[in-house]
Amino acid sequence: MSKRREVQKRISTLNDIDGILTAMKSLALLEIRTLTGFLEAQRRVVASMEAAAGHFLAFHGKDMQMARPRVELLVLVGSERGFCGDFNEQLLDALKTRAPGNFTLIAVGRRLDAGLENDARRMAQVEGATVAAEIHPTLERLSAQLASLHRGPEKAPLRLSALYHCDETRQVRMRQLLPLAELPAGKPASPYPPRLYLTPPEFYAELTDHYLHAVLYEIFYSSLMVENRRRLEHMDSAIRRLEKNQDTLRLKYNGLRQEEIIEEIEILMLSADALTPAET
C-alpha cells in the first residue's frame, strides 16, 4: 500500500508541474503573437529612418564634423528569466568571437549577467523585460546608463553596438547603432538634397536620438521574440518528457494496484477456507 501511495503522490506532483509548464507555454505563445505585430511595425519604422539618414548623409555627411568615438560600448541583450534553452550561452559564445576588443559592456537581463561576473569589461547590468509591456521601462533604465557616459562639460563621443538574437535571421547578430555616419549607406533614393527646416547639425542630432530610440525597440522586440520561441520549444520538450514519466508511473501504479487486489483476493479466499467447517 505504501509503495502505491508513494507512486500516486509522484503522479500528483507531476500533474501539478504539467499544469505549470502548460501555463508557461500558453503565455509564451501569447507573447509571440503580441510581439509579431509590434516587431513588423518597428522594422518598417527603422527602415524608413535609415533611408532618411542615408539620404541626408549622402548630401551633408562630408560637411558634418564627426568626432572620433572615444568610447566603445556594447549592449548585450539577454534574458531576465530562464527556461529558454541556451539563449544566453549563445550570446556569451558570440561575445568571445565577435567582440574580442576593448568594448565596455552593458548586460541586459539577470540570467545573462550571471555569466559576465568575471568579465572586467562589464560596466553595468540592466534589468531586462519579461513581456512586451516591460520593454519601455527597460529602455529607460538602459538610457540612464548610456546618459552616464555623456555627463560633464565635454561629452565623450560614443560608438554603440548591440549583440542580440535576431528573429529575422534566427541567429545572434552584432549590429552597430551609432554613429549614424558609420552605418552602411546605400544609394540615395532621390538625386535632390533633402529640404531641411533645421541646420544639418541640429537635424543630425535629432535624427540620431529618434533613430536610437526606434532601433533599440526593434532589437528588444526581436530578442524577446526569440526568447519566447526558445521557451516555447523548451516547454514542449519538457512536457513531452513529463508525459512519458507520467505514463511510466501510471503503469507502475496499475501494476501495484493489481498486486494489492490479488493479495486481497487471496486473503479473502484463505479467510473463507478457515471459516468453512471441516467435513466429518
FENSUL-V358305 format. One record per backbone hydrogen bond with DSSP energy under -1.0 kcal/mol. NH is the residue of the N-H (numbers start at 1). CO is the residue of the C=O. If there is no record, write none. Layout:
NH_CO + NH_CO
This chain:
5_1 + 6_2 + 7_3 + 8_4 + 9_5 + 10_6 + 11_7 + 12_8 + 13_9 + 14_10 + 15_11 + 16_12 + 17_13 + 18_14 + 19_15 + 20_16 + 21_17 + 22_18 + 23_19 + 24_20 + 25_21 + 26_22 + 27_23 + 28_24 + 29_25 + 30_26 + 31_27 + 32_28 + 33_29 + 34_30 + 35_31 + 36_32 + 38_34 + 39_35 + 40_36 + 41_37 + 42_38 + 43_39 + 44_40 + 45_41 + 46_42 + 47_43 + 48_44 + 49_45 + 50_46 + 51_47 + 52_48 + 53_49 + 54_50 + 55_51 + 56_52 + 57_53 + 58_54 + 60_56 + 61_57 + 66_64 + 70_157 + 71_157 + 73_159 + 74_104 + 75_161 + 76_106 + 77_163 + 78_108 + 87_84 + 90_86 + 92_88 + 93_89 + 94_90 + 95_91 + 96_92 + 97_93 + 98_94 + 99_95 + 103_101 + 104_72 + 105_121 + 106_74 + 107_124 + 108_76 + 109_126 + 111_79 + 113_109 + 114_110 + 115_112 + 116_113 + 119_116 + 122_119 + 123_105 + 124_105 + 126_107 + 134_131 + 135_132 + 138_134 + 139_135 + 140_136 + 141_137 + 142_138 + 143_139 + 144_140 + 145_141 + 146_142 + 147_143 + 148_144 + 149_146 + 150_147 + 159_71 + 161_73 + 162_175 + 163_75 + 164_173 + 166_171 + 170_166 + 173_164 + 175_162 + 177_160 + 178_160 + 182_179 + 183_180 + 203_199 + 204_200 + 205_201 + 206_202 + 207_203 + 208_204 + 209_205 + 210_206 + 211_207 + 212_208 + 213_209 + 214_210 + 215_211 + 216_212 + 217_213 + 218_214 + 219_215 + 220_216 + 221_217 + 222_218 + 223_219 + 224_220 + 225_221 + 226_222 + 227_223 + 228_224 + 229_225 + 230_226 + 231_227 + 232_228 + 233_229 + 234_230 + 235_231 + 236_232 + 237_233 + 238_234 + 239_235 + 240_236 + 241_237 + 242_238 + 243_239 + 244_240 + 245_241 + 246_242 + 247_243 + 248_244 + 249_245 + 250_246 + 251_247 + 252_248 + 253_249 + 254_250 + 255_251 + 256_252 + 257_253 + 258_254 + 259_255 + 260_256 + 261_257 + 262_258 + 263_259 + 264_260 + 265_261 + 266_262 + 267_263 + 268_264 + 269_265 + 270_266 + 271_267 + 272_268 + 273_269 + 274_270 + 275_271 + 276_272
